[in-house]
């Protein structure tokens, strides 16, 4: 079912230096459907909206509820922009913050820069 391999020094991609030499497990999507995520879906399905809101309010990692105010201010962004590779100097703490949130940190940094550009364009007229 699963093929096991290890990350070597020549591995490229989103793996950090700390991941080198750790075991990597690969599985086919058909095999993943057989795995259980441990969630008690029957209990989750029985929760009321108020119980879900209370649980979200207690959880510091929960995303905010997407209420009317969120959708009133939401904007559709076009992700089909071409990307250019650059070398850029950023403060160590800024880079650590984005990297600390896991893989995809460069895309998140790009999203912040894009939001800045859109805000400046709107302000300019």
N, C-alpha and C positions, 0 to 999 in steps of 0.2 A: 504494500500500500504506500509506504513512505520511502522516499529516497533520502539518505542522510549524506551530508557533505560538510566540510569545514571551510571557513573563510580563509583564504590565503593572503599573503602580502600583496599579491597582484590583483586582488579583487577591487573592482571599481564600483562606484555607485554611492548610495546614501549611507553605507556602513561607516561608523566612526572607528578611530584607532582602537578604542577600548573593546570593540567587537571582534577584532582579529583573533583567530584561533578558537572562537566559540563555535559550538555546534550549530549548524543551520539545518532546519528540517524543511523539506519541500514536500508538498502534497498536491495531488491533482484536485481540481474543483469538485469532481464527482466524489472523491474521498472526503472532502471538507463537509459536504452535505450530511454525511453520516456522523460527524462529530457533534457533541452536545456542548453548548456554551454555558451550561449550568443555570440558566435562567428559568425560574418557575413562571412560565408564561400564563398558566391558569390563574395564579395569584395576581400577576400584573394586570391581566384582563379584567379582574374583578375590582380593581381600584377605581374609585370615583375620581372625577376631575378635581374636586377639592383636595382629596388625599394626594393626588399627584402634585398639585400646586404646593401643598404644605411640604412635601418631600423635596421638591425643587428648591424651595425657600431655605431649607435647612442645609442643603448641599452646596458648599462653596465652589465646587467644580461644575455645577450644573449650568448649562447655557440659559440665558434669560428666556422667558416665555415670549413667543412671537405674537404679541398682542396688536391691537389696532394701531397704536403709536408706532410700533416697529414698521408695519407695512405702509403707513402714511409717509415715512421718511426713507423707505427702501429705494434703492436705485438699481437698475439693471446695468451690469457692466459687461462689456464685450471682451471676452478672454482671447480673442483671435488675433492678438497683436504679435508681430514677429519679435523675437528676442535677440539681443546682441550680447555677446560675452564681453565683459569689461573687467578691469581690475580696479577696485575701489577701496579706499582706506576708510574704515569706520572705527569708532571708539570700541575698546575691548568689551566694556560692559554692555554696549548695544548688541554686539555680535553674540556675546554669551547669552543674553536674553532670548534672542531669536533661536539660536542653536538649542537652548535649553528646552524649547517647546517641541523638539523632535524633528524627524525628517520633514523636509519641505520648507525649511526655514528661509531659503532663498526666495521661494515663491511668496512666502508671507512678507518678506522685506519688500519685494516687488509690489505686492498689493498695497502696502502702506505708502510707498512712493506714488503709485497710481492714484490712490485716494487724495493725496496731497495735490497732484497735478489737476485732478478734476475740481477740487475745491478752489484752487487758484484760478482756473479757467472760469468757473462760475462767478467768482468775485470780480474778475476782469470784465465780465460782461458777456 
